[in-house]
C-alpha cells in the first residue's frame, strides 16, 4: 500500500500549479500566511513577477523603491522580506485612504492660457503642454521650470496671424495633446500637420513624423505612443507609424463607415487610447437627420514592418443607438486588455443615465457595469487606469459631466476621487485628494497623484482673462 502524501511535502512546482487557480486578490494573502514553504511559493512565483511587471509599466514606482530592492530585482536575488514589504505597499488599497503628504506651488509661466495636457516622467518631472502649443518641463515636487521645449510668443495661438471663426473655435476646443511611454514623449506641432518625438530623460529632440500631402488630412488633435507605435487622429481618420520606420508613409484608416455623408466637424467627439497590443477609438457620429450615433472600434497593432500596422477591427464596430453616447474610453494595460467605456444614455422619458462599462477588448463582452449608488446623487467618470485599478471622478449629478466640461468648466463643485480594483471589485475613496472643479487635471502613479488646477483671473472688465495655474503633489508612498 502506497504511503499517504502530505500536502506539506509537495514540491514548490506542484504548489505553484495549484495556487495559480486561486483568486490572487482574495486568496493569496491567506495562503502566504500558512507556513514558510507556502509563503516562499507565493512571494517568489506570484508577487515578485507582479512587482517586476509593475516596475516595467510604471517608471514612477521604480523611482521611489528602495535602491537595494531595485538592485535585487534586477539581479534576481531579491530578499523575501523585501518583496513582501514592497508588494504590500504597492498593492494595498487602504493606503489611498490615508492622509498623503501634500506639496502645492503656483506655476509661474509666461503662457496666458490653459494647460492642455501634462505627463509625469519617473516622478521627478512633468511635461506640460499649453493650449497655445507651448511645451515645458518642470521639476517635481516644486514645479520649477527646467526647459522650454517649444516656445510660443505671447498672443500667438497655434498658428500666427488672424484666425478664421472656424479655426478659432477649433483652437478653443481642441488640446495640444502630448503622450508619454517610458522615455518616449510625443507632442503635436503648432501647425498640427506633424508630430515631434522627444527623449524624456535628456529632453533631446529625436525625430518628426509628418502627415502625407494630398490625403485630405486636416489637423492632428489627439496622439498616443507606446514602445513601438505612434498613432494619432486626423479628421475622421486613424493614422499610425512604426517608430523604427519613421521614414515610411504612415498607415491611414478611415475611422467611420464609408457611407457617412456628414462632413467632419469639430463639434463632434473622436477619441482614442492605446496599449502595447491594441488601439481603441470612439466616434460620436453626426446623423443626417438629427442627433448623433456612437461607434467603438478595436484594432490590434502589428509589431513587424508592414504596409498596414493596424489589423482589421476585431469584430463589427460596436454601434449604439442615438440615445446612447460614448464620452470617453480608457484602455487598460495589456495585462488585462479591458477598456472602461463611459456612456450616457437617455430613455424615452428623457431621463439621463451614466455608467462605466468594463469591456473585454478581444470579445467585446461587458464584464462589469459600474453605476452610482443613487441615480440622482452622483455619477462616475473614468480618469485613468493604474495597473489593474481604475481611478474615477465621482461627480455630483447636477454637474452634467459631458466630455467638453471635463476641460472647460470652472464652477466650483464637490468632485471626489475613487479607486476601483478589477480583481476584487472593491472600491476605495480618496478623501484627501481635493478636486475643486472638473477642469482639474490629474496623473496617478503608484507613489501618488500630481494635479494641475486653473483659476480664471480678470485684470479689468474688458481685458482677456488670464489663468492662475497651481500644481499639487499628493505623496501616498511616504505618508
N, C-alpha and C positions, 0 to 999 in steps of 0.2 A: 504494500500500500504506500502510495507516494506521500511524502511529508507535506503538511499544510504550509502554504506560502503566506507569510505575513506581509501586509502592505508596507510595513516599515522596512522590509528587506528588498523592496523593488528598486532597481537601478534608476538613476536620475532620468535616463532617456524614456523609460516607461512612465514615470511620474509626469514628465513634461507632456507626453502624449495624452495622458488622462486629463491633466489640468487645462489643456487647450480647449476642452469642451465646456469649461466653466465660464460664467459671466465675469469678465475682468472687473467691472465696476462693483459687482455685488459679492463676489466670492473670493477673489484673490487675496484680499486683506485678511480674511478669516483663515484661509489655508496657510498663509505666510506665518501665522502665529502658532500653528500646531506644534511644530518641532523644528530643530535646527536643519535637518535634511530638507524638509519641505520648504523652509524659508529660503535656503540657497537656490532651490529649483525655481521658485517664483521670482526671486530677485535677479538671478543671473539670466534666466531664459525668457522672462516676460517684462520685468520692469526695466532692466538695462537696455534691451532693444528699443523699448518705448522711449527712453530718455535719449538714446542715440538718434532716433528719428526726430525727436523734438529739437535737439541741437542742430540737426541739419535743416529743419524747416524754420526755425526761429533764431536768427542771429542775435537777437536781444537777450535770449536766455543764455547763450554761450558767453555773452559779455559779463553777466552777473554771477555765474557759477564760480565757486572757489577754484583758484588756479590749479591746485593739486588734483582736484576731482576731474577737471577737464583733461589734464595730462594722463590721468589714469584711464579715462575713457579712450583716449587716442592710442595708448599703448596696450590696451586690452588687459590691464591688471587692476581694474577698479576694485576698491575695497567694498565688501558687502555693506558695512555701515554707511559708507559714503553714498552708495546707490540708494539705500533705503531712505536716508535722510533727505536727499535731493528729490527723489520721487515723491515723497510725502509733501515736500514744499511745493513742487511744481504742479502737482495734480490735485492738491487739496482745494475743494470747492469753498470751504468755510473761510479761507484766508481772504476771500473777496468781501467778506462781511466785516472784517476788521478795519479799524481806522488807519488809513495809509499816511505816510509822510507826504506832505504837500508843499510844493515849491511853485510860486507864481511870480511872473515877471511881465511887465508891459514890454511889448516888442516894438522897439524904435526902428521905424523904416521910412524910407522916402516914398514908398508906394502909397498913393492916396486912393486905395481901392481895397476890395476884399481879398481874402485868401481863397484861391480856387480849391486847391487840394494840398496835402502835405504827406510826406512819408518819413518814417524813422529808420535810421540805419544803426544797428547794433547798440541801441540805447545810448549812443554818445552824441549823435547829431540828428537834426531834422532838415529835410529839404522842403522848402515852402515855395509853392507856385501861386502867383497872384493873377487876378482877373485881367490885368493888362499884358500878361505874358512874361513878366519878370520872374526870375528863379533865383532863390538864395539858399545857402546852407547856414545853419545856426547850431551852436553847441547846446547840449543838454547837460544839466537842467536849467542853465541860466539864459538860454536863447540869445547869446551874444552872436553877432554876425561873424561868420567865418569867411564867406566868399560870396560875391555876386556873380553867379554863373551866367545869367542872362540879365542885362541891364536895359531898362526902358526909361526914356526921358519922361519926366512928369508931364502929364497931359496927353501923351500918346497912348492909345489903347489898341494893342494888337497891330493894326496897320496904320501907317502915317496918313495924314490928310483927312479930309472930310469923309464922314461915313454916311452912306445912304440909310434910309429909315429901316430897311430890312436888315442891313449889316449891323446897325446899332442895336436892334432887337436881339440879333444873334450874339453879339458880344456881351450883352447883359445876362443872357440866359444860358450860356454855354461855358464850361470850365476850360481853362488851360490845364488839362489833366496831366499828371505825372504818374509813373508806375515804377516800383522798385522790387527787384528779386535778387537776393544775395547782394552782389556788388554791382548789378546792372541797373542803372537808372535811365529811364526814357522820358523825354519831355517833348511837347508839341512846339514846333517853331511858330513864331509870331505870324507868319503868313498862312499857317495851317495847311501847308502843302507838303511838309516834310517833318520827320522826327529826328531827334538828337539822342544819341546813346552816350552815356557818361559812366565813368568808373566812380562809384560812390565812395570808395575808400580814399583815393587821392584827388578826386574831383576833376580828373582829366577828361577831355572830350575825345571819344574813341570812334565815332562814326556817325553817319547820317543815312536816313532811309527816305527816299523821295517817292511821291505819288507819280505814276507814269502819266505823261501827257496824252491827250486825245482820248481819254476814257470817260469823259464827262463826270469826273470826280471833283466835288466842290471843296469842302474843307473838313479837316480832321477834327473830331470833337470828343473822342474817347480813345484811350490806349491802355494796353496791358502787356506785360512782359513776363516770361518765365526763363528758365535756364537756356532754352533753345529757340524760342519763338518771340516775335513781336507781332501783335495784332492790334488793329485799330478800326474804328467805324468812320465811314465817309458816306454822307447821304444815306441811302438805304443799303449800302454795301459793307461787307466784311473784307478787310484787306490784311494780308499776313505775309511775313518774311521769315525765313530761317536766318538766324543771326549769323551763322557761319557762311551764308551765301548772300551777303547783303548786296553784292553787285548784280544779282539776278533780279528779273522783274518779279514783283510780288504776285501772290495768288489773290484773285478778286472774285468774291462770291456775292451775288445778289441776295440780300437777306430778307427778301419779301417775295411773295408769289408773283410770277411773271405777268399775270393779268391785272396787276394793280394799276389803276388808271389815275389815281390822285397823285399829283407831283409832290416831291419832298417838301416838307415844311418844318421849320424849327419848332413849331408849336406842338409837335408830336414826339413821343418818347422813343428812344432807341438806346439800349444799353448792353453791356457785355461784361463777362467775367471769365477768368482763365485759371487753370491749374496746370500741372505738368502733363496731363493727359487729355483734357477736354477744353473746348471753348463753348460757352453758352451765351446766347444773345436773346434779347426780347425786343419786341416791337409793339407799340401801341399804334395800330394801323388805322388811318382815317378811312371812313366809309364814304362811298359816293353819295349816299342819301343823307344819313345823319349818324352822329356818334362815332365811335371807333371800336376796333376789334384788336385783341391782343394775340400775338404769336410768340411761341417759345421754341427756339432751335437749339439742338445739342449736336456738336460735331466733335469727332475725335481728331487729334493732331497727329500728323505723320512726322516721324522723327528723322527719317532719312531724306537725302537730297532728292527732290521730286518736283515736277512742274506744278503739282497740286498738293499743298500742305494740309488742306482740310479734306477729311473724308466726307462723304455724303452724310446728311442728317441720320442719326441712329434709327430714327423711325419717322413717320409723318409728323410734321410740326404740330405741337400742341396748339390748337386753335380754340379760343374761348369766345363766348357769346359777347354781344355788345353791352351786356350788363355786368361783365367781369373785366377788370383791367389789371394788368401786371404793372406794378410800380417800381419793383426792384427785384433783382436776382443776385444772390451771393453763392458762389461755388466753393465748396469745402476743399481741403487738401485731398490729394489722391489716396490717402489712407482710408477715406470714407467714400469719396466720389458721390456725394449728395449735394443738393442745392436747396437753399432757402428761398422760396418764392413768396414775395409779399403781394397779396391780392386784395383788391377792393371790389366788392360785389354789391349789387343793388337788386332787391327783389321787386316784384310787380307793384308793391305798395311804396316803392321808392325809399325803403329802409336800407341803410348802408351797413355792410358787414366787413370787418377787416380780419384777415387771417394770414398766418405764415405757414405755408405748406412745405414740409421736408420731403423732397422727391429724389428718388434714386435716379442718377443720370442715365445709366445704361438701359434700364427697363421702363422708366417713366412712371413707376409705381409710387404713389404717395404713401410714405411710411408713417408720418405723423402730421397732425394738424395742430398748430399752436394758436390758441384763441385766448382772449381775455376772459377773466372770471365773470365780468359783467358787460353786457352789450353796450351800456350807455356810460360806463365809467372810464374806460381806457382801451387802448389798442397797442399792439406790439409791432415794432418796425425793426427788421433785421439791420444790424450795423456792421458786424464783422465776425468771421469765423476765426477761432484760435485753436488749432489742432481739432479736437472733437467737441469743442464747445462753441456755442453761438452766443454772441453778445447782442442784446436788443435794446432799443429805446422802448420805454413804456410811456406812451403819450396820452395826456388827458383827452377824452373822447371829443371834446368840442374844438380841438386844435385842427382837425381835418388834415392828417399827415400826408398830403399829396407829395409827389416826388419833388416838385419845384419848391415847396415850402420848407423842405429839409435844408435848403440853401439860403433862402431869402427872407424867411420870417424872423423878425426881430422882437416880436411880442414876448414879454416875459411869461413863462409858464412853468409848471412843475413837471418837467420831463425827468424821469429816473432811468436807471440802467438795470439790466437783468442779465444774468449768465445762465444759460441752459445747457445741460450736458446730454449729448446724443445717446450715450450708452445707458446711463441710469435714468434718463428722463427727469432728473432733478433740476431744480432752479435755485438760484441764489441771488438775492438783491444786492446791488452795490450802493448802499445807502450814503456813503461818504463821498462819492464822485458826483459833484453837483453839475447839472446841465441846465442852464438858465433859460435857454431857448433853442429852437430847432436849427439855428444857423451854426451852433457849436459843432466843431469837427473834432473827432476823436480817433486815436490809434491805440489799439490794445496789443500788448505783448505779455509774455509770462511775468516779467518784472513789474508791470503796471500799465498805467494809462497816460498818454500825452493828449492834452486838449488845447485847441485854439478857439478862442471866442471873440466875437466882434461887438462893438458898440458904436452906433451911428452918432457922429458929432456934427453939429451945425454951428459955424462961426458967426453967421448972420442969416437974416431971413431969406435973402436971395442967393446966398453962396451955395455952391455944390457941397454935398455932405462929404466929410472925411470919416475914416474908420479908426477907432482905437482897438488895437489887437492885443489880447492878453494870452500868454502861454502858461499852462499849468501842467506840472508833472505830479502824478499820483503814484508814489512808490509803494507797491504792495509786497515787495520782496524783503525789504529791510524794516518793515513796520513791526 
